[in-house]
């Protein structure tokens, strides 16, 4: 094969080396490159087998990740279920205590009614005492008035 000449002299040396690793420099200052030879075609069956093995590993990883996600969700659901059971027990206890308080209040209701009646009677007695006091002051004033005559 004949060597081909490429005008890459204007590129920086580092760039030339990176882009054209097969370039060689002649004594005349002209850069030449050898033609790249394609590697021999590997067996298609080997490539297919390699691809299927790598695809199987990839899919196995994806399925494992999905299974782990489902296990995590299952654990989260179990924990949530336990929390709801605890909350249910707490609410049952609260309900039971509230029922007990309502029963105690109902048993105290007759006494509370008596207290209200006594309070009303005390208020009416107080009013009567004020009226009696006012009447006695009037009588006292009349008595003093009659006494002065």
Buried (B, 14 or more C-beta within 10 A) or exposed (E): EEEEEBEEEEBEEEEBEEEBEEBEEEEEEEBBBEEEEEEEEEEEEEEEEEEEEEEEEEEEEEEEEEEEEEEEEEEEEEEEEEEEEEEEEEEEEEEEEEEEEEEEEEEEEEEEEEEEEEEEEEEEEEEEEEEEEEEEEEEEEEEEEEEEE
